[in-house]
Amino acid sequence: VKLGRRFMERFYYRLLPAGGHIFGAVAYVDARPAGFIAATTDSDGFMGRAARKHFVRVAWLLAPAVWRPGVVSARWEAWKIMGSRGEAPKAGRRGEVLSIGVLPEYRGRAFRERTGTHIAQVLLDYAMQELNRRGAFPVVTVVDEDNHRSRSFFECAGFELRERSLPGWKAPSIEYIRDLP
């Protein structure tokens, strides 16, 4: 997100899925988007591989943002995060839930009680089934340490705290892990 809306729209949410680097789903309520999830079967290498493959396009997308404050530090942070990733497990590829979001009017207790639907859980279940089908295990996710709502959600979904103080991350972040059946 720190690299700009243009980068997110044209590279992250368009080029990465088209190239098979990430996949996702959108939840709709009454034909209105209510939430989304993005995941990858290659937690340790998807971004670097896609950036190398589409180097010119990435450079073109990032060029206009060069003069914006914070962009240089955001690029440096992204570089450090990618460099801190270890090798994928030998038994399989490590999956990752990259992002999940549900609009506020669809994530409260009142909505869940009225509809019987927990949209974030439905989206996570879909991603976990797809990761399992594609042979990506275990599955990790990174959460800002002070995001107690997300931490609680992933803990209730069977994720366990794996690592605190992740290297390269500017905001204090923690990693959760869950093995697939």
N, C-alpha and C positions, 0 to 999 in steps of 0.2 A: 504494500500500500504506500510505503514511503517513497517508492520510485515513481509514483504518479498514476493518475487514472488512465491515461493513455496506455502506459505499459501494462497495467492490469487488464484493461479491456482487450487490447490487441495481441498481447503475448500470453499472459497468464491464463485468461479465460477463453481465448480463441485458438491460438497456435499450439499451446500445450495439449489441450484435449484433441485437437485435430491430428497431432502427431502421436497420440497414444501415450503421452507422458503422464497425464492425469485424467481422471474421470470424475463425474459428479452427477448430481441430481437436483432437481428443483421440486419443492412441494407446493402444490396449489390448493387454495381453499376458495371455492366459488369462482373459479377461473382467474384468481388473483395470486401471483407469486407470494408465498408466505415464508419460505425458508429455502436454504440451499446447503449442499455439502460438496466439498472437493477432497479427493483422496488420490494417492498414487501407490503403485505397486513397487516403486523403486525409491524409497525414502532417501537413500544415500547418493543417488546419482542423477535423478531426473532433471533437475534444474541445470546442472553443469552440462549434461549431454545436450539438452535442448538449446542452451545458450551457445555452445560450440557449433551446433548444426545450423543455427540461424543467427550467426554472429552479426552479419551486416544489418539484418532487420532489428535485432536488439539494440545495436548502436544507434540506428536511425530513430528508434522509439525513445531512447534515453537522451539523445542529443538535445532536444529542446528544453529538457529539465536541468541541464548543466548549471544554469545560472540561478536556479532557485535555491534559497537557503536550505540547508539540511540534506540536499541530494547527495553531495559528496560523502557525508558521514553515513547516509543510508546505504550507498553503494559499498562503502568500506565494511559496514556491518554485515551486509549480505555476503560479501566475499569471505569474511571471517567465519560466518555461519557455515557456508558451503565447505570451507577448508577444515572445519572442525568435525565434519561428519566422518565416521569411520567406515571400514569396509562392511559390506552387507554380510549377513550371516551365511555361512557355507551351506547350511541345510535348505535355504530358500531365500527369497527376496523379502526384505523388510518393508511392510506397507506403512503408510502414514495417512492419518486424517489431517489434511492441511488446513482446512477451514470449515466451519459450520456456523450458520447464522439463521435465526428465526426472528421475524419482525415482532416487536413487543406485543402487539394485539393478539398474536397467536402463540405466545409462550407462557402465559400466566395460568394459574390454577383455575380461574373462572372458565377460560377457553377449554382447558382439558376436561373439566367436569361437564361442561355443556355438550362437548362433541365426543368425548371419550378418546380423543386423539392427542398424543404427545408428539408433535411434529419433529422435534429434535431427535427423539428416540427412533421414530420411523426412518428418518434420514440416516442416522447412525447404523441402524440395523441393515439398511440397504447397502451402505458402504462396506460394512463388515462381511456381509454375505458375498459381495462382489470381490472383495480382497481375498476371502477364503477360496472362492471359485477360481481365482487367478493364481493361487498358490503363494500369496504374499503373507508371510508370517514371520515373526510376530508383528503386531501393529502398534505404532507409537503415535503420540500427538504431543505438541508443545503448547503450553498454556502459560499466560502471564501469571506470575506467582500471586499477584494480588487479585486475580479474577476468581473469586471464591465460587461464584455461580457455575462457571465452566469446570472448575476443579471438582465440585460436588457432582455435577452431571457425569463427568467421565469416571469418577470413583464409583458412582451408583451403577454405571454401565460395565463394571468389571475391570476397569483399568487400574493399574497399581503404579504408585510413584516409583519412578526409576532413577531419576537424577535431578538434583537441584543445581542451581547456578550453572546453566549451560554455557559453555565457552562461546564467545562471539556475539551473544545476544546483549543488546544495550539495556533493554528492560529486564529486570530479574524474571527469568522464565524457568519453568520446570518441565520435565518430560515424563509422560505416563506411558505405560506399555501394557499390552494385553495380548496373550497368546490366543490364537484361533483354535477351535476344536479340530 
